[in-house]
Amino acid sequence: MKDKVCATIIQRPTDVIFTCPHCKYTVNVLFEDIDFVTDYWWDGAWVDCPECNEEVWLDDFEVD
């Protein structure tokens, strides 16, 4: 029998879905278009809503 090893699968986020507080649309924004405050996502981020062009503060993230 071969030796077993533990491996880690690394996932890269592709997009973020949220309901805009201004226009109430559910929108999908590319992860790379989000302006995170720090490298730690849970510190929050700014993004422009693609529907109404208003700036939205993302302050709570749920990873799916």
PENOR-V990175 format. One record per residue. N is the residue number from 1. SS is DSSP state (A for helix, B for strand, O for the rest). PSI is psi in radians with two decimals (NA if undefined). BURIAL is + if it has 9 or more other C-alpha atoms within 8 Angstrom, else -. Layout:
n & ss & psi & burial
N & SS & PSI & BURIAL
N & SS & PSI & BURIAL
This chain:
n & ss & psi & burial
1 & O & 2.43 & -
2 & O & 2.71 & -
3 & O & 2.46 & -
4 & O & 2.54 & -
5 & O & 2.72 & -
6 & O & 2.33 & -
7 & O & 2.66 & -
8 & O & 2.22 & -
9 & O & 2.13 & -
10 & O & 2.17 & -
11 & O & 2.44 & -
12 & O & 2.17 & -
13 & O & 2.52 & -
14 & O & -0.61 & -
15 & B & 2.93 & +
16 & B & 2.31 & -
17 & B & 2.34 & -
18 & B & 2.85 & -
19 & B & 2.13 & -
20 & O & 2.27 & +
21 & O & -0.25 & -
22 & O & -0.93 & -
23 & O & -0.15 & -
24 & O & 0.16 & -
25 & O & 2.57 & -
26 & B & 2.08 & -
27 & B & 2.76 & +
28 & B & 2.12 & -
29 & B & 2.41 & +
30 & B & 2.40 & +
31 & A & -0.66 & +
32 & A & -0.26 & -
33 & A & -0.03 & -
34 & O & 2.39 & +
35 & B & 1.55 & -
36 & B & 2.49 & +
37 & O & -0.73 & +
38 & O & -3.10 & -
39 & O & -0.22 & -
40 & O & 1.87 & -
41 & A & -0.63 & +
42 & A & -0.01 & -
43 & A & -0.15 & +
44 & O & 2.94 & +
45 & B & 2.77 & +
46 & B & 2.53 & +
47 & B & 2.59 & +
48 & B & 2.29 & -
49 & O & 2.23 & +
50 & O & -0.24 & -
51 & O & -0.82 & -
52 & O & -0.09 & -
53 & O & 0.24 & -
54 & O & 2.61 & -
55 & B & 2.35 & -
56 & B & 2.34 & +
57 & B & 2.10 & -
58 & B & 1.97 & +
59 & O & -0.02 & -
60 & O & 2.16 & -
61 & O & 2.45 & -
62 & O & 2.17 & -
63 & O & 2.20 & -
64 & O & NA & -
